[in-house]
Amino acid sequence: MKKDGSLDWRCKENRKLLGTNEKGQPVNVTGTPDRRFKETKDEHARGQSSSKSGRTPSIAPVKKYVGTGEDEVDSRIHKPASTRKDEVDSPIAREPDYNAYLNDLREASQAGFDDLCNKANQLQPHIPPLTMKKKGKFCLNIDESSQKRIPTGKLNGDYVALRTSGDGNCFFRTASVLAFGDESKHLEMRVRIVVELACNIQYHLTVPNVEERIRVIEEYLLGTSSSKALDTSLIKVAFKGEVRETCKQFNSASHWHVEALPTVIRRPVKVVFPEGSGRIEEIFNDDIHPRDGRLILEPLVIMWTSANPSPRGGPDHFVPLVPAGEVCSPGKDLWRQYEDVLAQSQSQPTREQIKPTTSFQETTV
């Protein structure tokens, strides 16, 4: 006690009479936490240490980000592990495994066409826009048999037929050559075309002249003709069957796959047939454009030909046709080979123009 009779707050016993604040900390005469008590001193030290290190003191109020219901979490807690996994597994974060995708599609197709469509719709968001090669040289071998059968007057300029493997994947190999410069990504093209067909059934069943195209192809393949109208239900059954079969490797393509290709590569496609193929040339005379609109671009050209030419020359093989100036063939007799191929051309390239090169420029379409 002081001389004037008041309590001396410097005494520990007297300070205890002041009580504690709402946090349970001892206070001094002014009502603030009294740091002379050990529990208060330790709390203050923790706050000072956090301030020096740039961290928020543990006694500070917790901030929250705005969310709904269970989404409201402490800002000091990281996002849930499931969210981080979804970010890692997003289509942009990793390269698609088209072999696995094709296996998934094939397994779904075995259960039925509806299951295939559901799987295709699930995979579609995971398939990024196609990035194709542009303005480069195709360093591939020439298909001499198809080269002799290129129709005259159907194309603008001189074209060269490139060789593709006739293993049932020839259409998808042809699409890979036109999109990427070689056959290596035929599996990716098969997956992309299956997904396009399975996700847009109504469009591909109602394309112009679909009945006429089916009829003329049957005439071309079987050598028969009929004026009888085709049943719409039968066309739908045939379409579903072909899409399901496309989920298997080494299964050939039809006009429906040709119709889907422009949408996949975002370029018009022109289909030509060997000279003298008859009415089928008239039916497929126009360029085929993407599903969502016409594009003012030079079409990519595919020749529907035959791997083993017969007297009838029925179509059972696809090869890409590319402008003669965009081709360089490997081998020692490079210039001699092109002299033979372009013998009838009035605009033969010079030796410098056909030097092998791989100067492709990538563009996302």
C-alpha positions as CSV (number, residue, x, y, z in Angstrom):
1,M,0.0,0.0,0.0
2,K,1.2,3.5,-0.8
3,K,1.7,6.4,1.7
4,D,-1.6,7.9,0.6
5,G,-3.4,4.7,1.5
6,S,-4.1,3.6,-2.1
7,L,-3.2,0.1,-3.3
8,D,0.3,-0.4,-4.9
9,W,-0.5,-2.1,-8.2
10,R,3.1,-3.0,-8.6
11,C,2.5,-5.8,-6.1
12,K,1.5,-9.0,-7.7
13,E,-1.2,-9.8,-5.1
14,N,-2.8,-6.4,-5.7
15,R,-2.7,-6.7,-9.5
16,K,-4.7,-9.9,-9.2
17,L,-7.6,-7.9,-7.8
18,L,-8.0,-6.2,-11.2
19,G,-9.3,-9.5,-12.7
20,T,-9.0,-10.6,-16.4
21,N,-10.4,-9.5,-19.8
22,E,-12.7,-11.5,-22.0
23,K,-9.7,-13.5,-23.3
24,G,-8.8,-14.5,-19.8
25,Q,-5.7,-12.3,-19.8
26,P,-4.7,-10.4,-16.6
27,V,-5.2,-6.6,-17.0
28,N,-3.6,-3.6,-15.4
29,V,-5.3,-0.5,-13.9
30,T,-6.1,0.9,-17.4
31,G,-7.9,-2.3,-18.4
32,T,-5.3,-3.4,-21.0
33,P,-3.5,-6.8,-20.9
34,D,-0.7,-6.7,-18.2
35,R,2.5,-8.0,-19.9
36,R,4.1,-8.5,-16.5
37,F,2.1,-11.7,-16.1
38,K,3.7,-14.7,-17.8
39,E,0.6,-15.8,-19.8
40,T,0.1,-12.3,-21.2
41,K,3.9,-11.9,-22.0
42,D,4.0,-15.2,-23.9
43,E,0.9,-14.2,-26.0
44,H,2.5,-10.9,-26.9
45,A,5.7,-12.5,-27.8
46,R,4.0,-14.8,-30.3
47,G,2.3,-11.9,-31.9
48,Q,5.6,-10.0,-32.2
49,S,7.3,-13.0,-33.8
50,S,4.5,-13.4,-36.3
51,S,4.7,-9.7,-37.2
52,K,8.4,-9.9,-37.9
53,S,8.1,-12.9,-40.1
54,G,5.2,-11.5,-42.2
55,R,2.7,-14.0,-40.9
56,T,-0.7,-13.1,-39.5
57,P,-0.6,-13.5,-35.6
58,S,-2.5,-16.4,-34.4
59,I,-4.7,-14.1,-32.3
60,A,-5.8,-12.1,-35.3
61,P,-9.3,-12.7,-36.8
62,V,-9.5,-15.3,-39.5
63,K,-10.3,-14.1,-43.0
64,K,-12.7,-16.1,-45.2
65,Y,-13.3,-16.1,-48.9
66,V,-16.9,-15.8,-50.1
67,G,-18.5,-19.1,-50.8
68,T,-21.7,-20.9,-50.4
69,G,-22.4,-23.5,-47.7
70,E,-19.6,-26.0,-47.3
71,D,-17.4,-23.9,-49.7
72,E,-16.6,-21.4,-47.0
73,V,-13.2,-22.3,-45.7
74,D,-10.4,-20.7,-43.7
75,S,-8.1,-18.6,-45.9
76,R,-5.1,-20.3,-44.2
77,I,-6.3,-23.7,-45.5
78,H,-5.3,-24.8,-49.0
79,K,-8.0,-25.8,-51.5
80,P,-9.3,-29.4,-51.2
81,A,-7.1,-32.1,-52.6
82,S,-9.8,-33.1,-55.0
83,T,-9.8,-29.6,-56.6
84,R,-6.1,-29.6,-57.1
85,K,-6.3,-33.1,-58.7
86,D,-9.0,-31.8,-61.1
87,E,-6.7,-29.0,-62.1
88,V,-3.8,-31.4,-62.8
89,D,-6.1,-33.7,-64.7
90,S,-7.6,-31.0,-66.9
91,P,-7.3,-31.4,-70.7
92,I,-4.9,-28.4,-70.9
93,A,-2.5,-29.8,-68.3
94,R,-1.7,-33.1,-70.0
95,E,-1.5,-34.6,-73.5
96,P,-4.6,-36.8,-74.3
97,D,-4.0,-40.5,-74.4
98,Y,-5.8,-41.3,-77.6
99,N,-5.1,-45.0,-77.3
100,A,-6.8,-45.1,-73.9
101,Y,-9.7,-43.0,-75.4
102,L,-10.2,-45.4,-78.2
103,N,-10.3,-48.3,-75.8
104,D,-12.9,-46.5,-73.7
105,L,-15.0,-45.9,-76.8
106,R,-14.7,-49.5,-78.0
107,E,-15.7,-50.8,-74.6
108,A,-18.7,-48.5,-74.5
109,S,-19.7,-49.4,-78.1
110,Q,-19.9,-53.1,-77.0
111,A,-22.7,-52.2,-74.6
112,G,-24.7,-50.3,-77.2
113,F,-24.8,-47.1,-79.3
114,D,-26.3,-45.0,-76.5
115,D,-23.4,-46.0,-74.2
116,L,-21.0,-45.0,-77.0
117,C,-22.6,-41.6,-77.3
118,N,-22.4,-41.0,-73.6
119,K,-18.8,-41.9,-73.5
120,A,-18.1,-39.7,-76.5
121,N,-19.8,-36.7,-74.8
122,Q,-17.7,-37.4,-71.7
123,L,-14.4,-37.4,-73.7
124,Q,-15.2,-34.4,-75.9
125,P,-14.2,-31.7,-73.3
126,H,-10.9,-33.5,-72.8
127,I,-9.9,-33.3,-76.5
128,P,-8.2,-30.0,-77.3
129,P,-8.6,-28.2,-80.6
130,L,-6.5,-29.8,-83.4
131,T,-3.2,-28.2,-84.1
132,M,-2.2,-28.9,-87.7
133,K,0.9,-28.3,-89.8
134,K,0.7,-25.5,-92.3
135,K,2.8,-24.5,-95.3
136,G,5.5,-27.2,-95.3
137,K,7.0,-30.0,-97.4
138,F,5.6,-33.5,-97.4
139,C,8.6,-35.8,-97.3
140,L,6.7,-39.0,-98.3
141,N,6.7,-41.6,-101.0
142,I,4.5,-41.2,-104.1
143,D,1.7,-43.7,-104.8
144,E,2.5,-44.3,-108.5
145,S,-0.6,-46.3,-109.1
146,S,-2.9,-43.7,-107.7
147,Q,-0.9,-40.9,-109.4
148,K,-1.8,-42.3,-112.8
149,R,-5.5,-42.3,-111.9
150,I,-5.9,-38.7,-110.8
151,P,-8.8,-37.2,-112.7
152,T,-8.0,-34.4,-115.1
153,G,-9.8,-31.1,-114.9
154,K,-11.1,-31.7,-111.3
155,L,-8.3,-29.9,-109.4
156,N,-6.6,-26.5,-109.5
157,G,-3.0,-27.1,-110.5
158,D,-0.9,-30.2,-110.3
159,Y,-1.3,-32.7,-107.5
160,V,0.7,-35.6,-106.3
161,A,-0.7,-38.8,-104.7
162,L,1.1,-39.8,-101.5
163,R,1.3,-43.4,-100.4
164,T,-0.5,-44.6,-97.3
165,S,-0.6,-48.0,-95.7
166,G,-3.6,-50.1,-96.8
167,D,-4.3,-51.7,-93.5
168,G,-7.9,-50.6,-92.8
169,N,-6.6,-47.3,-91.3
170,C,-5.9,-45.7,-94.7
171,F,-8.5,-43.0,-94.3
172,F,-7.3,-42.0,-90.9
173,R,-3.7,-42.2,-92.1
174,T,-4.6,-39.9,-95.0
175,A,-6.3,-37.5,-92.5
176,S,-3.1,-37.6,-90.4
177,V,-0.9,-36.8,-93.4
178,L,-3.0,-33.8,-94.3
179,A,-3.2,-32.5,-90.8
180,F,0.3,-33.3,-89.4
181,G,2.5,-34.2,-92.4
182,D,2.8,-37.9,-91.7
183,E,0.7,-41.0,-90.9
184,S,1.7,-41.3,-87.2
185,K,-1.4,-39.7,-85.7
186,H,-4.0,-41.9,-87.4
187,L,-5.2,-43.1,-84.0
188,E,-5.9,-39.6,-82.9
189,M,-7.8,-38.9,-86.1
190,R,-9.9,-42.0,-85.6
191,V,-10.9,-40.9,-82.1
192,R,-11.7,-37.3,-83.1
193,I,-13.9,-38.6,-86.0
194,V,-15.7,-41.1,-83.8
195,V,-16.4,-38.4,-81.2
196,E,-17.7,-36.0,-83.9
197,L,-20.1,-38.6,-85.4
198,A,-21.3,-39.9,-82.0
199,C,-22.0,-36.4,-80.6
200,N,-23.7,-35.0,-83.7
201,I,-25.9,-37.8,-84.9
202,Q,-28.8,-35.8,-86.2
203,Y,-26.6,-33.5,-88.4
204,H,-24.8,-36.4,-90.1
205,L,-28.0,-38.3,-90.7
206,T,-29.6,-35.3,-92.5
207,V,-26.7,-34.0,-94.6
208,P,-27.8,-33.1,-98.2
209,N,-28.0,-36.1,-100.6
210,V,-27.3,-38.7,-97.9
211,E,-29.6,-41.2,-99.5
212,E,-28.2,-40.6,-102.9
213,R,-24.7,-41.0,-101.7
214,I,-25.4,-44.3,-100.0
215,R,-27.1,-45.5,-103.2
216,V,-24.4,-44.4,-105.6
217,I,-21.7,-45.9,-103.4
218,E,-23.5,-49.3,-103.4
219,E,-23.7,-49.1,-107.1
220,Y,-20.1,-48.3,-107.4
221,L,-19.0,-51.1,-105.0
222,L,-21.5,-53.8,-106.0
223,G,-22.2,-52.9,-109.6
224,T,-26.0,-52.8,-109.0
225,S,-28.5,-50.0,-109.3
226,S,-31.9,-49.4,-107.8
227,S,-34.4,-46.5,-107.9
228,K,-36.2,-47.7,-104.7
229,A,-36.2,-45.1,-101.9
230,L,-34.2,-46.0,-98.9
231,D,-35.9,-46.4,-95.5
232,T,-34.8,-43.7,-93.1
233,S,-34.7,-46.2,-90.2
234,L,-32.4,-48.4,-92.2
235,I,-30.1,-45.4,-92.8
236,K,-30.0,-44.7,-89.1
237,V,-29.2,-48.4,-88.3
238,A,-26.4,-48.4,-90.8
239,F,-25.0,-45.1,-89.4
240,K,-24.9,-46.5,-85.8
241,G,-23.3,-49.7,-87.0
242,E,-20.5,-47.9,-88.8
243,V,-19.7,-45.6,-85.9
244,R,-19.5,-48.5,-83.5
245,E,-17.2,-50.4,-85.9
246,T,-15.0,-47.3,-86.2
247,C,-14.1,-47.7,-82.5
248,K,-12.0,-50.7,-83.6
249,Q,-8.6,-50.3,-85.4
250,F,-8.2,-51.6,-88.9
251,N,-11.9,-51.0,-89.8
252,S,-12.3,-48.9,-92.9
253,A,-14.1,-45.7,-93.4
254,S,-17.2,-44.6,-95.4
255,H,-18.7,-41.4,-96.7
256,W,-19.9,-40.5,-93.2
257,H,-16.3,-40.4,-92.0
258,V,-15.4,-38.2,-95.0
259,E,-18.3,-35.9,-94.0
260,A,-17.0,-35.6,-90.4
261,L,-13.4,-34.8,-91.3
262,P,-13.8,-31.1,-92.3
263,T,-15.3,-30.3,-88.9
264,V,-12.4,-32.1,-87.1
265,I,-9.6,-30.3,-89.1
266,R,-11.5,-27.0,-89.6
267,R,-10.9,-27.0,-93.3
268,P,-13.0,-27.8,-96.4
269,V,-12.3,-31.3,-98.0
270,K,-12.6,-32.3,-101.6
271,V,-13.1,-36.0,-102.5
272,V,-12.0,-37.1,-106.0
273,F,-12.3,-40.5,-107.7
274,P,-10.3,-42.2,-110.4
275,E,-11.0,-41.0,-114.0
276,G,-14.1,-42.7,-115.4
277,S,-15.7,-43.6,-112.1
278,G,-19.2,-42.6,-113.4
279,R,-22.0,-41.0,-111.4
280,I,-20.3,-41.1,-108.1
281,E,-18.0,-38.2,-109.3
282,E,-21.1,-36.0,-109.8
283,I,-22.5,-36.8,-106.3
284,F,-19.2,-35.9,-104.6
285,N,-18.3,-33.0,-106.9
286,D,-18.8,-30.2,-104.3
287,D,-16.4,-29.4,-101.5
288,I,-17.4,-30.6,-98.0
289,H,-17.4,-27.9,-95.3
290,P,-17.3,-28.0,-91.5
291,R,-20.6,-28.7,-89.7
292,D,-20.8,-25.1,-88.3
293,G,-20.4,-23.2,-91.6
294,R,-18.6,-22.7,-94.9
295,L,-14.9,-21.6,-94.9
296,I,-13.3,-19.6,-97.7
297,L,-10.1,-21.7,-97.7
298,E,-8.5,-24.0,-100.2
299,P,-9.8,-27.5,-99.6
300,L,-7.6,-30.4,-98.6
301,V,-7.9,-33.2,-101.2
302,I,-8.5,-36.9,-100.7
303,M,-8.7,-39.5,-103.4
304,W,-11.0,-42.4,-102.9
305,T,-9.2,-45.0,-105.0
306,S,-8.2,-48.7,-105.0
307,A,-5.2,-50.3,-103.4
308,N,-5.2,-53.1,-106.0
309,P,-6.6,-51.6,-109.3
310,S,-9.2,-54.0,-110.9
311,P,-11.1,-53.6,-114.2
312,R,-13.9,-52.1,-112.2
313,G,-11.7,-50.1,-110.0
314,G,-14.0,-50.2,-106.9
315,P,-13.0,-47.8,-104.1
316,D,-11.3,-49.5,-101.2
317,H,-8.4,-47.2,-100.4
318,F,-7.8,-43.5,-99.5
319,V,-4.7,-41.4,-100.4
320,P,-4.0,-37.7,-99.8
321,L,-3.4,-35.5,-102.8
322,V,-1.2,-32.5,-102.2
323,P,0.1,-29.7,-104.5
324,A,3.2,-30.8,-106.4
325,G,5.2,-27.9,-105.1
326,E,4.7,-29.0,-101.5
327,V,6.2,-32.5,-101.9
328,C,9.7,-33.7,-101.4
329,S,10.3,-37.5,-101.7
330,P,13.2,-39.1,-99.8
331,G,15.8,-41.0,-101.8
332,K,18.9,-40.4,-103.9
333,D,16.9,-40.0,-107.2
334,L,14.8,-37.1,-105.8
335,W,15.0,-34.9,-108.9
336,R,14.6,-37.8,-111.3
337,Q,11.5,-39.0,-109.5
338,Y,9.9,-35.6,-109.8
339,E,10.7,-35.3,-113.4
340,D,8.8,-38.5,-114.0
341,V,5.8,-37.5,-111.9
342,L,5.5,-33.9,-113.2
343,A,6.4,-34.7,-116.8
344,Q,3.1,-33.3,-118.0
345,S,3.3,-30.3,-115.8
346,Q,3.9,-26.8,-117.3
347,S,5.2,-25.4,-114.0
348,Q,7.8,-27.8,-112.8
349,P,9.7,-26.8,-109.7
350,T,13.4,-26.1,-109.7
351,R,15.9,-28.2,-107.9
352,E,16.1,-25.6,-105.2
353,Q,12.4,-25.6,-104.7
354,I,12.1,-29.3,-103.9
355,K,15.0,-29.7,-101.4
356,P,13.8,-31.8,-98.4
357,T,12.7,-29.6,-95.6
358,T,10.5,-29.9,-92.5
359,S,9.7,-26.2,-92.1
360,F,6.2,-26.6,-90.9
361,Q,4.5,-23.8,-89.1
362,E,2.0,-24.8,-86.4
363,T,-1.4,-23.2,-86.3
364,T,-4.5,-24.0,-84.1
365,V,-7.6,-24.3,-86.1
